[in-house]
Amino acid sequence: MGRNLQNGERLRPIDLARGHGLSTQAVRNYEEAGILPPADRTPHGYRTYTPLHARALRAFLALVPGHGHAVATSIMRAVNRGAVDEALRTVDESHAQLLDDRRTLQTVERALGDLASTAAPGPGTAVSGTGGRFIGPLAGELDIRPATLRKWERAGLVNPRRDPVTGYRVYEEADVRDARLTHQLRRGGYLLEQIAPLIAQVRSAGGPEPLEATLHDWHGRLSARGRAMLTGAAELEAYLRARG
């Protein structure tokens, strides 16, 4: 806020808004949404706030970067109606989601690493006359059934071409790469609909190697989110103490 607030001090909406680059309408909207506790009213109907409202606003704005606007709103609403356990459970769920996202990143990196180490065809791998692989040999190489490859094809995870003479599926180098990556992620417990966006990203990047910068950025965003959660937790704790 830029100044020390005394417990009995009364604040106008503009006093809350000014220190955070907000409009007075935003402050009123936060109150109406339950993010701030209800304000008192003057005899003329004007809102008056207190240092407790300032603490609530700081807590909410600190929670948003780590948890997102919707989750931060849910946390503050629960606190303001006295459901502190519900608020803390929401915080826990958000932390669990961050941990799950970290595990997803680790699985993706591991899958891409495995993909790089098995990129070359094994000895004796059957290929078509144009260098692509047929469904049977590829399925055998991955230790899966041909029906599984056909299922992945229906999900858009592999796109083999058809041999114009025989009509057989022919998996080119990019298809083999996508099949291997899908296989690694499926072994990690991921659903086909969760794998599809990654496969699309690999294709748009032109292969797994150009994804290195994306993975580095992903690491950075998860770290920033984790640190923001720590900041949000400190402000939320201060607000809980102020509420008593």
Secondary structure in CASP SS format (residue, H / E / C, confidence):
PFRMAT SS
TARGET T0000
AUTHOR 0000-0000-0000
METHOD secondary structure of the structure
MODEL  1
M C 1.00
G C 1.00
R C 1.00
N C 1.00
L C 1.00
Q C 1.00
N C 1.00
G C 1.00
E C 1.00
R C 1.00
L E 1.00
R C 1.00
P H 1.00
I H 1.00
D H 1.00
L H 1.00
A H 1.00
R H 1.00
G C 1.00
H C 1.00
G C 1.00
L C 1.00
S C 1.00
T H 1.00
Q H 1.00
A H 1.00
V H 1.00
R H 1.00
N H 1.00
Y H 1.00
E H 1.00
E H 1.00
A C 1.00
G C 1.00
I C 1.00
L C 1.00
P C 1.00
P C 1.00
A C 1.00
D E 1.00
R E 1.00
T C 1.00
P C 1.00
H C 1.00
G C 1.00
Y C 1.00
R E 1.00
T E 1.00
Y E 1.00
T C 1.00
P H 1.00
L H 1.00
H H 1.00
A H 1.00
R H 1.00
A H 1.00
L H 1.00
R H 1.00
A H 1.00
F H 1.00
L H 1.00
A H 1.00
L H 1.00
V H 1.00
P H 1.00
G H 1.00
H H 1.00
G C 1.00
H H 1.00
A H 1.00
V H 1.00
A H 1.00
T H 1.00
S H 1.00
I H 1.00
M H 1.00
R H 1.00
A H 1.00
V H 1.00
N H 1.00
R C 1.00
G C 1.00
A C 1.00
V H 1.00
D H 1.00
E H 1.00
A H 1.00
L H 1.00
R H 1.00
T H 1.00
V H 1.00
D H 1.00
E H 1.00
S H 1.00
H H 1.00
A H 1.00
Q H 1.00
L H 1.00
L H 1.00
D H 1.00
D H 1.00
R H 1.00
R H 1.00
T H 1.00
L H 1.00
Q H 1.00
T H 1.00
V H 1.00
E H 1.00
R H 1.00
A H 1.00
L H 1.00
G H 1.00
D H 1.00
L H 1.00
A H 1.00
S H 1.00
T C 1.00
A C 1.00
A C 1.00
P C 1.00
G C 1.00
P C 1.00
G C 1.00
T C 1.00
A C 1.00
V E 1.00
S C 1.00
G C 1.00
T C 1.00
G C 1.00
G C 1.00
R E 1.00
F E 1.00
I H 1.00
G H 1.00
P H 1.00
L H 1.00
A H 1.00
G H 1.00
E H 1.00
L H 1.00
D C 1.00
I C 1.00
R C 1.00
P H 1.00
A H 1.00
T H 1.00
L H 1.00
R H 1.00
K H 1.00
W H 1.00
E H 1.00
R H 1.00
A C 1.00
G C 1.00
L C 1.00
V C 1.00
N C 1.00
P C 1.00
R E 1.00
R E 1.00
D C 1.00
P C 1.00
V C 1.00
T C 1.00
G C 1.00
Y C 1.00
R E 1.00
V E 1.00
Y E 1.00
E C 1.00
E H 1.00
A H 1.00
D H 1.00
V H 1.00
R H 1.00
D H 1.00
A H 1.00
R H 1.00
L H 1.00
T H 1.00
H H 1.00
Q H 1.00
L H 1.00
R H 1.00
R H 1.00
G C 1.00
G C 1.00
Y C 1.00
L C 1.00
L H 1.00
E H 1.00
Q H 1.00
I H 1.00
A H 1.00
P H 1.00
L H 1.00
I H 1.00
A H 1.00
Q H 1.00
V H 1.00
R H 1.00
S H 1.00
A H 1.00
G C 1.00
G C 1.00
P C 1.00
E H 1.00
P H 1.00
L H 1.00
E H 1.00
A H 1.00
T H 1.00
L H 1.00
H H 1.00
D H 1.00
W H 1.00
H H 1.00
G H 1.00
R H 1.00
L H 1.00
S H 1.00
A H 1.00
R H 1.00
G H 1.00
R H 1.00
A H 1.00
M H 1.00
L H 1.00
T H 1.00
G H 1.00
A H 1.00
A H 1.00
E H 1.00
L H 1.00
E H 1.00
A H 1.00
Y H 1.00
L H 1.00
R H 1.00
A H 1.00
R H 1.00
G C 1.00
END
